[in-house]
Amino acid sequence: MINNGIIIIILAVFALLWLLLMVFVIGLYRNLKKMTSSFAKLGYIAREDTKKYFDESSDKAYEMNKQISEDNKKAIVETMEQVLKNSSVLVKETIAEAEKDASKIIENAQFESANIKKEAKEESGKIFLRLIDDSTQAVDWAMEQYLKENYSMKDHEEIIEKLINIYVNEYKKS
Amino acid sequence: MSTNTKNLNIAFDLLLAEARFYPRSKIINELNIIADRIKFSGKLQELFASKSVNKEKVKIAINTLFKDDISEEIFGFLLALAENDLSELFTVDNSLELIDYCQNQLYKIKELFFISPIPLSINFREKMITKIKSVFVDEEIRVIFIVKPSVVIGFILQDEKVLYDYSFKTNFVYYLNSYFKKKLETIK
């Protein structure tokens, strides 16, 4: 009877410990998930910001992204320090892993920004070439708009009338 | 109002009617040419000054003397003077006063040049004048229509101080810019 009682108590203690462990693990898992999501967001922001400055200049975009990455890194390190201050050894190790992941995300962001820089340069070249092609089209377009061979007096008068209305609206005293 | 001033007023109204779209500098220039030519001919002086002479005879003289040497507008003005028995305004005693009067009156009116690539119909000109007058409501204006094919499309309106350019020539660059902007937006 006594043996059975002891066994029950031991099992109950184990069950309680197991329950506590599960609660701890679940909590830890949720925190890590949150952090990973934050790091992913930081990486995303870094990429988006790089894209935002894409059309200004590729070098500027690269520098900007580099700065953003540095700022992100700094923010992550500071957060880590804060977390580590209040953590046990186990949590320290786990968070160190998370930091590694975060670093990977930042590295990826930097790698992507370098790619963006490269692409931006290539794209600039393409845009320039397209503009040259388009300039010929633009001249044709303008010519077509304004120098139609069969421009009748009525056509001329219609355009002049449209333009004189613009002039009147611009300069008429209110 | 003296008879002479009254006559000068009538003559000026006739001038404005006949030379409505003609620049004042050319009007004054041609009036001086006419006065000079009449001044050096005794017979012409007599013809223009006489009130008993048939006005048709004066018109024939005007036609013979000036038809191909002056503009249609000023030629029409001379005929209108003859029609209204006011040819005497061009005699030596009166011509200087007439020209001075016209010149003074013309310079009181703001003169604008409407430059278009093709000649515009009278109806269309009237329409343009009405529109332009809506801008210069406080001023009396005359609009002189000039044709310059280099404008290509549109028009240029010019007064003594400002040039309002709505021509293809100038706006071509603008249209190209807007075209490029749109294109760049598409590429992005």
HADDOCK unambig.tbl for C-alpha pairs under 7 A between the chains (distance, minus, plus):
assign (segid A and resid 138 and name CA) (segid B and resid 176 and name CA) 6.40 0.50 0.50
assign (segid A and resid 138 and name CA) (segid B and resid 179 and name CA) 6.82 0.50 0.50
assign (segid A and resid 146 and name CA) (segid B and resid 153 and name CA) 6.45 0.50 0.50
assign (segid A and resid 156 and name CA) (segid B and resid 153 and name CA) 6.70 0.50 0.50
assign (segid A and resid 159 and name CA) (segid B and resid 154 and name CA) 6.21 0.50 0.50
assign (segid A and resid 160 and name CA) (segid B and resid 154 and name CA) 5.03 0.50 0.50
assign (segid A and resid 160 and name CA) (segid B and resid 155 and name CA) 6.40 0.50 0.50
assign (segid A and resid 163 and name CA) (segid B and resid 154 and name CA) 6.91 0.50 0.50
assign (segid A and resid 163 and name CA) (segid B and resid 166 and name CA) 6.65 0.50 0.50
assign (segid A and resid 168 and name CA) (segid B and resid 131 and name CA) 6.85 0.50 0.50
assign (segid A and resid 168 and name CA) (segid B and resid 132 and name CA) 6.99 0.50 0.50
assign (segid A and resid 168 and name CA) (segid B and resid 135 and name CA) 6.15 0.50 0.50
assign (segid A and resid 171 and name CA) (segid B and resid 135 and name CA) 6.24 0.50 0.50
assign (segid A and resid 172 and name CA) (segid B and resid 134 and name CA) 6.67 0.50 0.50
assign (segid A and resid 172 and name CA) (segid B and resid 135 and name CA) 4.47 0.50 0.50
assign (segid A and resid 173 and name CA) (segid B and resid 135 and name CA) 6.48 0.50 0.50
